[in-house]
Amino acid sequence: MPFSLFFPNRRISPIVPGNQTKFTDFILLRFSEKPEQQGSLFRLFLGMYLITVMGNLLIILAIGSDSHLHTSMYFFLSKLSFVDLCMISTTVPKILVSILTENKAISFGDCLAQMCFFMVFGGLDNFLLTAMDYDRFVAICQPLRYSAIMNPRLCGLLVLLSWIMSLLDSLLHTPMVTRLSFCMDHAIQHFFCDLTEILKLSCSDTFINYILIYILAGLLAILPITGILFSYMQICSSILKIPSVQGKYKAFSTCGSHLSVVSLFYGTGLGVYFSSSFTHSSWKSTVASAMYSVVTSMLNPFIYTLRNKDIKDALRKLISRTVSSH
């Protein structure tokens, strides 16, 4: 882990009374400052936002309206769709308003709130994917005990624990940011209030903040990733023991969508880490963050529905009922 992350490069004004002004706003720098590109950016983000909202809402409604989908797997999927919807709503509406009004300012309170909610929903994505992984592990490795293990009580408990851990993670970081002081440079090289970008603008000592980031990242990110990798090793081992080709294909198809979403989520997350750690290009870091925070939420509904016959059937029934009712 590069030591430079503890002391990221930043322009620091001298800490003197004249320089530590009472500030009220941060400035969010968008992808491009060229006026002719703002219209294209607005249409791009608006399109992605509408697709994400519609896709995740349809999944939630389809699962809720079809009794055949009231199982643990689809229970977690509906919660993941809700979290994806909330996650993209934390960042993209502010971008759209900023482009329309040509006002890049965001108040300190709004910035902290955006940072806090983004960490909550990002953590929930992480924990829900881990819970879904455990569900697939039990379904394939212990199919005879699946119904007994993945009962509604355990599913509800896993979701509750996901909320508790995500909220604790966010509530530990947020007070640590409020104690910091900021100098003259309030320009965040990002399109939303990311924790590490805010820390770069502080004139205070942020060593403890970065220590906390790495400790919590180790506990709340590395452990779930390790668990997912271990469970998929067991899943692959169980699939290879299935004698028929059709049985192997059916077993793999039940976890193929989840594996794709896990790869996309953690792959883009690692992209954000490496782009901010080993490159000095704010453009690359911003694009990686957009993939992590926006594109994954947009693609998840398509990944789960394209090869899922049950979801597609439920969507057809939902659309046909809606059309017939009107």
CORSUL-V795908 format. One line per field, one symbol per residue. phi: phi as a letter, one per 40 degrees, with the letter a starting at -180 (. if undefined). burial: + if it has 24 or more other C-alpha atoms within 12 Angstrom, else -. Layout:
phi = ???
burial = ???
This chain:
phi = .cccccbccacbcdcbdccccccbbcbccccaccdccccccccccccccccccccccccccccccbccbcbcccccccccccccccccccbcdccccccccfbccacdccccccccccccccccdccccccccccccccccbccbdcccccdccccccccccccccccdcccccccccccbbcccbcccabaccdccccccccccbdcdcdcdcccccccbcccccccccccccccccccccccccccccccccbccccccccccccccccccccccbbbcccccccccccccbcccccdccccbcbbcccccccccccccccccc
burial = ----+-++-+-+------------+++++++------+--++--++-++-++++++++++++++++--++++++++++++++++++++++++++++-++----+++-+--+++++++++++++++++++++++++++++++--------+----+--++--++-+++-+++-++-+++-+++++++++++++++++++++++++-++-++-+++-++--++--++-++--++--++-++-----------++++++++++++++++-++++++--++----+--+++++++++++++++++++++--+-+++-++--+--------
